[in-house]
Amino acid sequence: LIPKSQDAVDGDNRVRVEMEIKLGATHRDSVHRILESFGIEILEDDDDNSTTSTLKLKRTLIFTGSSAAASGDATTLTASPTTSIRLKSACEINGTPVPLKTLRAI
């Protein structure tokens, strides 16, 4: 596995984590079976003789609630008895929106 990751904090209470993974033949077959069960296609590399495939994972964490909206900074969110902060996830595998459960299965 060759991961490439990038973290970004947006000004609107979102944190995005992206990872691009090159899968060799051994990993590609097991991941392909998991993706097929969720109806997601694996990205084959352009080279016809290539034995690798690419897996693009993305998760965006979205902070919601009164404190999150007021602070405008996802890195300084704090909870108190009078505020409620919720964390939601928006996930993608190879550009296809998926539930967090599916991303965890990979």
N, C-alpha and C positions, 0 to 999 in steps of 0.2 A: 504494500500500500504506500502510495506517495501522496500525502495530504498537502493541500494548499489552503490555508485558512485566512480569513479576513474578518476582523471585528469592526463594527461601526456603531456609534451611538448617534442617533438622530435627535434633533431638537424637539421632536414631538413625542417624547417618552417611549421610544422604540430602541431596541438593541437588536442588531442583525448579525448573525453568524453564518458564514458561507464556507463550504468546503468542497473542493473538487478532488476526487480520489481516482487514481488509475488502478484498475483491477486487473491482476494477472489471471491466467486461465483457471487456477485453482479457486480463487475467490469469486471470479466472475460467475462460475456455474452455480455456486451456492446462493449468491446474491440474486442471480437471475431467477431462480426458483421462488425466492421470497417476493421479488417485484412482480412476477407473473401472477402470484396469488392475489395481488392488489390491483392488477390490471395496468401496470406501469412498464413501459419499454425501457430497456437498458440502452445507453448510448454507445454504439460501436464506433471505434476509432476509424478515421478515413482510410488509413493504409490497409489495403487488401490483405497483406501478409501479417498484419498486426495481431498479436495475441493478447492485447489489452483492450479494456473497455473503460469508459469514463462514467463515474457516478457523481452527480452534482447534488449536494445537500444544502438546504437553506432553512434556517429557522429565525423567525422574527419574534422577539418577545415584546409584547405590548402592555405597558403599565396603564391601568385605568383606575379611576377613583378620584375623590375630591382632592387629595393631597397631590396626586400625580398631575392633575390638570393645573393646579395652582403653581407648582414648582417649576415646570418646564424643563426639568433636568432629571433624566432617568437614573443618573448615578447618585443622586442625593435623596432618593425617596425613603421616607421613614413612616412607620405606622404608629398611631397613637390610639387610645380608646375612642376618640371622636372621629377618626378617619377610617375609611376602608379602602385599601389598595388591593386591586386584583391584577393578576398576571395572566394574560392570554397568549397563546402561541399561534402563529401562522407558519405552516411548514410546507416545503416543496421538495420533491425528489425529481430530478431531471426536468424541472419546470412545471411539473404537475402538482397542483395543490393536494396535500394529503393531511390526514389527522396526525397529531403528535404520536399516537399509538403506532402508526405505520412507520414513521421515522425511527422510532425506538426499535422496531423489529429489525431494522438494518443494522 
